[in-house]
């Protein structure tokens, strides 16, 4: 199984692509012979059943090789870890390799499924439920609840030197999370139970439903950090968080994804008085998005191609990238820390066979930006690629992003 990334371009006609996978025996990828496949932002690897490693993609800094392409300003600090690990790879003899189940534990399953149905769980957190949550992951849950309850996107931002995660910046902007010192956040740090309690308490404040004060009666209350003591008492009294048994809270213990999701759901029920409303359908943030989409399909019709389908998930990813470029004053397919189009789609849980992205800035109308792209051979190639099937467009402060996939 293999995936292709079509060319990515900006005004400098920068082209980035993954080479086709070259297996040790010279054959194309054969599902019956592949053991494991990992897909990174610009480099991929496969391990065949006979143990041979097979590598393809960009020979960039921090992936595999000597980092020759890492000398380009576009590819410094590329992603170290795979964006996704594929499961259920078919092995010789018809056996299927299955990694640990992505199902929630029995005690959490009903609440997790309900939280997902309410739109409270980002796509990237709808798996590996029993693993310890990170600080950044809990920030994503907090932001999702806030924007769901308040009905608006968080405009405030606070930045940190060790992450460009938009959810961390939003959560910090409304005072739900804080750094660890020296303007660092430690996004991948394991979330502790007392940190979760504190973030939940602050989140209740942020949505205008502060929890009443209460003194914790857990037997290990003396081990709770001073800054978290009040929040732990609030969690206990409200029933949002309980202990781990034997009247213990374990303040420095880790907190799993499913525990995080369940407690976010409990807070949601508390602040909404248990009144459930369906997730509202996606509404494009600007009529410019739809205008660009329609103009692209006019161009495709003029060239005898099938129309693209609108994809609201792609539109959300596209708009986030336009917002990011505007707020941080850069213009590139890769953000300053090296996250690129593949990582953005992986974070949103979007699957694809083909991917392309066009960006632009400064054009004042949908007509002018589409004309500029059509007059640029690489951008035109993406718009008229017959392998692409879906499109989302994101416009923000005269920054434009088109996200295409083929499925």
N, C-alpha and C positions, 0 to 999 in steps of 0.2 A: 504494500500500500504506500502510495506516495502523494505528496501535495506539491503544488506549484505556486510560487508567488510571482505574479506578473510584475512588470517594471513599476517602480515607484518614482515619481518625479516631482520636482519643484521648479522654480524659475531657472535654476542652474542646470536643469536637465540631468540631475543626479539619478542614476539608475542603480537599484539594488535588487538582487534576485537570488533565489536558491538554485543551485545547480541540481540537475536530476540525480537521484541517488545512484551511486556506483557501487555495486556489491562486489565482494571479493572475487567471485567467480565470473564477473562481467555480466551477470544476468540482471534483469529488472527485478524490482521487489516482488517476491513471491510469498503470499500470505502463509502458505504452508511451511515456509522455511524460516520465517522471521520470529524471533523470540520476543524482543522488546524494541519499541521505537520511542525515542524522545524527540520532541520538537521544541527548539528554542527560537528566540527572536530572529536569528539569521543563520543558525547552524543546526543541523540535525544529525542524529546518530541512530543506527540500528544494530542490534545484536542478533545474529542468526543462531539457529538451534545448534550448529556445530561450534559455537563460541567465537566466531569471527566478528570483530567490530567493523562496522561499515559507516563511514563518515562522509557527509557532503555539506556544501553550503559555503558561507563566507569564512575565510581564514582570518578572523578578526581577533583583536586583543581580548583576553579573558574567555576565549572559547577554546579552540584547539589550534595549535600551530605557533608560528613565531610572531603573530600580531601584525603582519605587514599592512593589512588594511586598517589596522588600528591607528596608523599614522594619519589617516584622514580625520578631519575634525568631526565628521558625521558618525564615526564608529568608535570613538573612545568610550571605554567603560561599557561594553556590550554586556548583555545579561549573562550571568554565570550559570543560572539554573534553568532547566527546561521549562517552557511555558506549559507543557502538558505531557503527561505520560499516558500512552494509549493502553487500554486494557482489552481483555478478551481477544488476544492475538492467537490465531490458529496455529498450532504446532503440528509437526509431522505425525501422521497416523490419525488425524482428525481431532486430537485433544485440544481443548481450549484453555489457555492460561488465564486464570481469573485472579485478579488482585483482591485484597480485602474488600468486603462489602461496603458500598456507599450508603446503605440504609441506616437510618437512625436507630438507636437502641429502642427496645420495646417500650420503655417508660416514656420516651420522648417522641415517639413516632407520630402520634395524633397531633400533638402541639406543633411539631416541626412542619408537618404537612399543612396545618391550618395557617401557620405563619407564612408559608410560601404562597398559599392561596390568597392571602391578604396583601401580598406584595412587599412583605417585610424582610425578605431574605435575598440579598444580591445573588446573582447566578453563580458567582465564583465560590460561594459558601454553601452551595447545595450539594455537598459531597464531603467525604471524610469527616463525618459528624463527630466521631469519638476522639479525634485528635485535638491536642491543646490549641486553643485559639491564640492568635497573636494580637498585639495591641492595635495594629492597623485593621485587622479583621473586625474587632469590636467597634472601632470607629466607623467602619462601613455600615454595620448594623445600626448604630446610633444615628447616623446621618439619614439612613433610609427611613427610620421611624419618624424622625423630626420632619422631614420633607413630606412624608405621607400624612402625618397629623396636621401639620401647619398649612399644607397645600401650596407650598412655594419652595423654590430652590434657595439654599443658604447662599447668601451673597458674601458674607464675611469670610476672610481667609487669614490664617496665620501660618507662615512658612517655617520650615526647619531645614537645617543643613544636611540632614541624613535621609530625607525622603521628599519625593514630589507627589506623594499620594494625595489625590484631590480630596478624598474623604477625610484623611487626617487633617488637612488644611481647613476643611469646612468645620469638622468637629471642634478643632482648636479655636476656630473663629467665633464659635458661639459658647465657648467656655466649658465644653463637655470633657475635653481631654487636655492634658498639659504635657510639656516636655519633661525630660529627665535631667536637664541642666545643660549649659553651654549651647543652647539653641538646638539640642538634639531631641529626637522623639523615640528612637529605638523601635521602629515600626514592626520589625520581625521578632521582637522580644516576646517571650511567653506571657500571656495575660494572667495575672494573679487574681484570686478571688476578691481580695480587698480592693484591687484596682477596678474590677468589674462593678463592685458595689458602689464605689465612688462615682464612676462614670454614669451608672444608672440613676443615682441621686441627682447628679448635675443635669442629666437629660430630662428628668422630671421637672426640674426648675426651668429649663430652657423652653419647654412646651407650656409653661404656665400652670403646672400642677405640682407644686412642691410637696414633698412628703413630710408628715409631722415628725417632730423630733422624738427619739426613743433611745433608751440606753440598752445596749446589747446585754443579753443574759447568757451568752455562750460561755462555756467553762474556760475556753481559751481566749476570752476577750482581752486579757492582758497582753496577748501577742499581737493584737491589731495595732497597726501603726497609728500614731496620733491623728494624722491627716485623714484617716479612713474610719475612725472610730464612730463618728456620728452616722455616716452613711451605712455602716454595717448594722447599726441599730435600726435605722429606717427600713433596710431590706428585710430584717427579721420581723418587724412589726407589720409591715405591709404584706408579707408573704411572697414578695417577689423573689427573694433568695432565702433558702433555708441552710441548714448545716449539712455536714457530711455523716452524721450519726454520732451517738453518744454525747449529744449536746456540744459538739465541736464545730467550729466554723472553718478552721484551717486557712487563715487569712493569706498566707504566702503560697498556698497550694495553687496548682494550675486550674484553668477553667476551660472546658471543652467547647467546641463549636455548638454542639447540641444544647449544652447548658446555657450558652450565650443566647441562642435563638429562643429557647423557652422563656428565659427571663425577659428578653425584649418583648415577647408576646404578652407576658403578664403585665409589664408596664404599659403596653399599648392598651390592653383591656382596662387597666385602671384609669388611664387618662382619657379614654373615650367612653368610659362607663359601660364597656362591653358592647357598644353599638358598632356593629360591623357594617362597613360599606364596601362595595366592590371596588377593585382597583380601577380608577378612571382610565378610559381608553387614551392612547397616546395622542397628543395634539402637537403638531409641529410648532416649535417656538417662534417661527417666523414664516409668513407666507412666501418669503424668498426661498425657503427650502423646497417647497412644493413647486415653485416656479422653475427652479433649476432642474428638479426632477422631470417636470414636463418637457422642458426644452431639450434635455438629454434624449428623451424618448422620441422627440421630433427628429433629432439628428439620426437616431438609429433607424427610424422608419424611412427616412430619406435614403438610407443606404441598404434597405432591404433586410434589416435585422429585427429580431424579436424585441418587444419592449422589455425593459427592466421592471421588476416588481419592487414596490416600496417596502422597506424593512425598517420598522420603528426602532429595533435594537441597534441597527447600524446607524440610524439617525442620532440616537443618544450618544453612541461612541464618537460619531463625527462631531457633534456639537461640543462634547467634552474636550476634544482636541482643539477645536477653534477657540474655545474659552481659555484653554491652557496657553495657547500661543499668544492670545491677546494679553492675558494677565501677566505672563512672564516674559513678554517681549522677545519671542524667538519665532523663527519661520523655518520649519523643518518637519520631515516625517518622523524624526526621532526627537524626543524631548531631551533636555540638557543632560539627564542622567543616562540616556541611552535606550529608554523604553521606546519601542517602535510599534508599527501597525499590527504585527502578529501578537505581541503581548496585550495590546488593547482589546483585540477580539477575544483572546483567551480569557482575559479577566472578565469579560462580559458573557462568557460561556457560549460563544458563537462558533459553530462548526462550519467548515468550508472546504472546497476543493481548490478553488482559485480565489485570489485576493488581489485587489488593486486599490490605490488611493491617489486622489488628486487634491492638491491644496493650492490656495491662492490668497492674496490679501491686497486690499486697496481698491478693488473694483467696487463700484457703487450700486450696480444693478445685477440681477440674475442674467440678463441678456449680455452684459459686458463680460461677466466672468465666463460664461459658456463660450462666447466668441473667442475669448483669449485662450481657453483650453483647446478649442477646435483648431486654432491657428498654431498650436504647438504640437508637433508630431507625437511626442511621447504621451501627452495628455489626451490627444485625439485617439491614440491607439487604445487607451484604457476605455474611453467612452464608447468606442466602436468594437470592443472585443466581443466576439460572439460567444465566448466561453462564460461570460459573466451573466448572472441572472437576477441579482438583487442589488438595490442601491439605497443608501441612506445619506442625507445631506444635512450638514450642520453649519449654520451661519451665525456669527457673533462678532459685532463691532468690526465689520468689513474684513473678517477672516472667514475663509470658506474651506470646508473639507467635504470631499466626496468619499464615501466608503463603499466599495464594490465587493461582492463575493459571487462566486459561481458554485452552485451546489447540484 
